[in-house]
Amino acid sequence: MNGTADRATAGSRATDTEPDAPQGQYSTQELAALERLSLGNWSTTQVSSRSRCDETMDAIKSYILRERLQPGDVLPTETQLCDTIGASRSSVREAVRKLEALNIVKVEHGKGTFVGSLSLDPMVETLAFRSMASVGKNFTDLQDVVELRRFLDLGCAEEVCASLAGTEQPRLTELAERMSAEAKEGKTFTGLDIEFHRGILDSLNNTVAKQMVRSLWLVHMAVLPQLGLAVSSELDRTADAHHRMLNAALAGNVDDYREAVFDHYEPIESILKRRIVQEQ
């Protein structure tokens, strides 16, 4: 139904001396990151090959977690941070600059330093750059992004249908109708598409899910123009899939909803699979 073949994954066995050798299902690097962020575990006496800036970043993140600070909450002054975590002023300044780039902190000159928005925007930039860097070499990265978008839509199917069943959704209905109109004119409807998918998830009150959907869509849209793919001849089918998703959700029919999700992604996934085969 989904037209997506299972892809076997192969892994290589790391040696015992390799720093990232797997321990169970986590690498030593991942386990070390968890240990560093464990509340109260940071110590200025730690011996590590990591840079002082990296250790200071972890210390600030641990402070935010320990104090249960939320986006918008104020952080101690630079001097207070130095005293609290036992780091130099230069290390704190560099750490804050890097954390600001990750949206973990936000500096407002003349006001202070605050906990940042903690958005997924840095992930979007990294994924988009990674995918665009592979353009001309392979289409696998974009295929993975599209596939993950489908996974998210399928994973939310039961909750979406349960929350929308029996309701009226005039805004979503309007979006679906506008997509159909654009398709009939041979036009793409990317903006309407993301608004529809985010609207579908509004009823779940799951901020992370909506951020993930938005982030993956942004990566998808950032990379797609670089591929030189022709506009799909199946725009009508894609638009119709949105109608069917909405109708199934309003009817509380999970199976029909999932079938419509598969049909929504099948055209772009088929194109990418063909391009990947041609590259081999």
C-alpha positions as CSV (number, residue, x, y, z in Angstrom):
1,M,0.0,0.0,0.0
2,N,2.8,2.5,0.9
3,G,5.1,1.5,-1.9
4,T,8.0,1.7,0.5
5,A,10.3,-1.4,0.6
6,D,11.9,-2.3,3.8
7,R,15.5,-1.3,3.9
8,A,17.9,-3.5,5.7
9,T,20.4,-1.7,7.9
10,A,23.9,-2.9,8.4
11,G,26.1,-2.0,11.3
12,S,29.8,-2.5,12.0
13,R,31.2,-3.9,15.2
14,A,33.4,-1.4,17.0
15,T,36.5,-2.4,18.8
16,D,36.9,-2.2,22.6
17,T,39.3,0.6,22.2
18,E,37.1,2.7,20.1
19,P,35.7,5.7,22.0
20,D,32.2,5.4,20.6
21,A,32.0,1.6,21.0
22,P,28.4,0.5,21.7
23,Q,27.4,-0.5,25.2
24,G,24.0,-2.2,24.9
25,Q,22.0,0.1,22.6
26,Y,23.8,3.3,23.5
27,S,27.3,4.5,22.6
28,T,29.8,5.5,25.2
29,Q,29.5,9.0,23.9
30,E,25.7,9.1,24.4
31,L,26.0,7.6,27.9
32,A,28.7,10.2,28.8
33,A,26.4,13.0,27.6
34,L,23.6,11.7,29.8
35,E,26.0,11.4,32.8
36,R,27.2,14.9,32.3
37,L,23.6,16.3,32.3
38,S,22.5,14.3,35.3
39,L,21.4,16.7,38.0
40,G,24.2,17.5,40.4
41,N,26.8,15.5,38.7
42,W,28.9,18.3,37.2
43,S,32.1,18.9,39.0
44,T,35.0,21.3,38.4
45,T,37.4,18.5,39.3
46,Q,36.3,16.4,36.3
47,V,39.2,15.2,34.2
48,S,38.2,15.1,30.5
49,S,39.6,15.4,27.0
50,R,36.7,17.7,26.2
51,S,37.3,21.4,25.9
52,R,36.6,23.7,28.9
53,C,33.9,25.5,26.8
54,D,32.1,22.2,26.2
55,E,32.2,21.4,29.9
56,T,31.0,24.9,30.8
57,M,28.1,24.5,28.3
58,D,27.1,21.2,30.1
59,A,27.4,22.9,33.5
60,I,25.0,25.7,32.4
61,K,22.5,23.2,30.9
62,S,22.7,21.2,34.2
63,Y,22.0,24.4,36.1
64,I,18.9,25.1,34.0
65,L,17.7,21.5,34.6
66,R,18.5,21.6,38.3
67,E,16.7,24.9,38.9
68,R,13.8,23.7,36.7
69,L,14.0,26.9,34.6
70,Q,11.7,27.3,31.7
71,P,11.9,29.3,28.4
72,G,12.0,33.0,29.3
73,D,13.3,32.5,32.8
74,V,16.3,34.7,33.7
75,L,19.8,33.2,34.3
76,P,22.3,34.4,36.8
77,T,24.7,37.2,35.7
78,E,28.0,36.2,34.1
79,T,29.8,36.8,37.4
80,Q,27.3,34.6,39.3
81,L,27.5,31.9,36.7
82,C,31.3,31.9,37.0
83,D,31.0,31.4,40.8
84,T,28.2,28.9,40.6
85,I,29.9,26.5,38.2
86,G,33.5,27.3,38.9
87,A,34.3,28.4,35.3
88,S,36.3,31.3,34.0
89,R,34.7,34.4,32.5
90,S,36.0,33.6,29.0
91,S,34.6,30.0,29.2
92,V,31.2,31.2,30.3
93,R,31.1,33.8,27.5
94,E,32.0,31.3,24.8
95,A,29.6,28.7,26.3
96,V,26.8,31.2,26.3
97,R,27.5,32.2,22.7
98,K,27.3,28.6,21.6
99,L,24.2,27.9,23.7
100,E,22.5,30.9,22.1
101,A,23.1,29.4,18.7
102,L,21.3,26.3,19.9
103,N,18.3,28.4,21.2
104,I,19.1,27.1,24.7
105,V,19.8,30.6,26.0
106,K,18.9,34.0,24.8
107,V,21.0,37.1,25.5
108,E,19.2,40.5,25.6
109,H,21.8,43.2,25.9
110,G,21.1,45.5,28.8
111,K,18.6,43.1,30.3
112,G,20.4,39.8,30.9
113,T,20.6,36.2,29.8
114,F,17.5,34.1,29.7
115,V,16.5,30.5,28.9
116,G,15.9,30.3,25.2
117,S,13.0,29.1,23.2
118,L,14.4,25.5,23.1
119,S,13.0,25.2,19.6
120,L,14.1,22.6,17.1
121,D,15.4,25.2,14.6
122,P,19.1,24.2,15.0
123,M,18.1,20.7,14.1
124,V,16.3,22.0,11.0
125,E,19.5,23.8,9.9
126,T,21.7,20.8,10.4
127,L,19.3,18.3,8.7
128,A,18.7,20.7,5.8
129,F,22.5,21.3,5.3
130,R,23.2,17.6,5.6
131,S,20.5,16.8,3.0
132,M,21.6,19.6,0.6
133,A,25.2,18.6,0.9
134,S,24.3,15.2,-0.5
135,V,22.4,16.6,-3.5
136,G,24.1,15.3,-6.7
137,K,25.5,12.3,-4.8
138,N,22.4,10.6,-3.4
139,F,18.8,11.2,-2.6
140,T,18.8,8.9,0.5
141,D,18.8,11.8,3.1
142,L,15.7,13.4,1.6
143,Q,14.1,10.0,1.4
144,D,14.7,9.5,5.1
145,V,13.2,12.9,5.9
146,V,10.0,12.1,3.9
147,E,9.8,8.7,5.4
148,L,10.1,10.1,8.9
149,R,7.3,12.6,8.1
150,R,5.1,9.7,7.2
151,F,6.1,7.8,10.3
152,L,4.9,10.8,12.4
153,D,1.6,11.1,10.7
154,L,1.0,7.3,11.0
155,G,2.0,7.3,14.7
156,C,-0.5,10.0,15.5
157,A,-3.3,8.4,13.6
158,E,-5.3,7.0,16.5
159,E,-5.0,10.1,18.7
160,V,-5.9,12.4,15.7
161,C,-9.0,10.4,14.9
162,A,-10.1,10.2,18.5
163,S,-9.7,13.9,19.0
164,L,-11.4,15.0,15.7
165,A,-14.1,12.4,15.5
166,G,-17.6,14.1,15.3
167,T,-16.2,17.7,15.3
168,E,-16.5,20.4,12.6
169,Q,-13.2,21.7,11.2
170,P,-14.0,24.5,8.8
171,R,-10.4,25.7,8.6
172,L,-9.0,22.3,7.7
173,T,-11.8,21.8,5.2
174,E,-11.0,25.1,3.5
175,L,-7.3,24.2,3.3
176,A,-8.1,20.8,1.7
177,E,-10.4,22.5,-0.8
178,R,-7.8,25.1,-1.7
179,M,-5.2,22.4,-2.3
180,S,-7.6,20.7,-4.7
181,A,-8.1,24.0,-6.5
182,E,-4.3,24.5,-6.8
183,A,-3.8,21.0,-8.0
184,K,-6.4,21.4,-10.8
185,E,-4.4,24.4,-12.0
186,G,-1.1,22.3,-11.9
187,K,0.2,24.4,-9.0
188,T,2.0,23.1,-5.9
189,F,0.6,23.9,-2.5
190,T,3.5,23.6,-0.1
191,G,2.3,26.4,2.3
192,L,-1.2,24.9,2.5
193,D,0.3,21.5,3.1
194,I,2.2,22.4,6.2
195,E,-0.7,24.5,7.6
196,F,-3.0,21.5,7.1
197,H,-0.7,19.0,8.9
198,R,-0.1,21.4,11.8
199,G,-3.8,22.0,12.0
200,I,-4.5,18.3,12.1
201,L,-2.2,18.1,15.2
202,D,-3.5,21.1,17.0
203,S,-6.2,19.0,18.7
204,L,-3.5,16.9,20.3
205,N,-1.9,19.8,22.3
206,N,1.5,18.2,21.7
207,T,4.0,21.0,21.1
208,V,6.9,18.6,20.4
209,A,5.0,16.7,17.7
210,K,4.0,20.0,16.0
211,Q,7.6,21.2,16.1
212,M,8.9,18.0,14.7
213,V,6.3,18.1,11.8
214,R,7.2,21.7,11.1
215,S,10.9,21.0,11.3
216,L,10.8,18.0,8.9
217,W,8.6,19.9,6.5
218,L,11.1,22.8,6.4
219,V,13.9,20.5,5.7
220,H,11.9,18.8,3.0
221,M,11.0,22.1,1.3
222,A,14.6,23.5,1.7
223,V,16.1,20.5,-0.1
224,L,13.5,19.8,-2.8
225,P,14.3,22.7,-5.0
226,Q,17.9,21.7,-5.1
227,L,17.0,18.3,-6.7
228,G,15.6,19.7,-9.9
229,L,12.6,17.3,-9.8
230,A,9.7,18.1,-12.1
231,V,6.4,19.0,-10.5
232,S,4.6,15.8,-9.8
233,S,1.9,14.8,-12.2
234,E,0.0,13.4,-9.3
235,L,-0.9,16.7,-7.6
236,D,-4.6,15.7,-7.7
237,R,-3.9,12.5,-5.9
238,T,-1.9,14.2,-3.2
239,A,-4.6,16.9,-2.7
240,D,-7.3,14.1,-2.6
241,A,-5.2,12.3,0.1
242,H,-5.6,15.4,2.3
243,H,-9.4,15.3,1.9
244,R,-9.4,11.7,2.8
245,M,-7.2,12.2,5.8
246,L,-9.6,14.9,7.1
247,N,-12.8,12.9,6.3
248,A,-11.4,9.8,8.0
249,A,-10.4,11.8,11.1
250,L,-13.8,13.4,11.4
251,A,-15.4,10.0,11.0
252,G,-13.0,8.5,13.6
253,N,-11.8,5.9,11.0
254,V,-8.1,5.1,11.8
255,D,-7.6,2.6,9.0
256,D,-8.9,5.0,6.3
257,Y,-6.8,7.8,7.8
258,R,-3.6,5.7,7.6
259,E,-4.4,4.6,4.1
260,A,-4.7,8.3,3.1
261,V,-1.4,9.1,4.8
262,F,0.3,6.4,2.7
263,D,-1.3,7.8,-0.5
264,H,-0.2,11.3,0.5
265,Y,3.5,10.4,0.6
266,E,3.6,7.7,-2.1
267,P,4.2,10.0,-5.1
268,I,7.3,11.8,-3.7
269,E,8.6,8.5,-2.3
270,S,8.2,6.8,-5.6
271,I,10.1,9.6,-7.4
272,L,13.0,9.4,-4.8
273,K,13.2,5.7,-5.0
274,R,13.5,5.9,-8.8
275,R,16.3,8.4,-8.6
276,I,18.1,6.3,-6.0
277,V,17.8,3.2,-8.3
278,Q,19.2,5.3,-11.2
279,E,22.2,6.3,-9.1
280,Q,23.1,2.7,-8.3
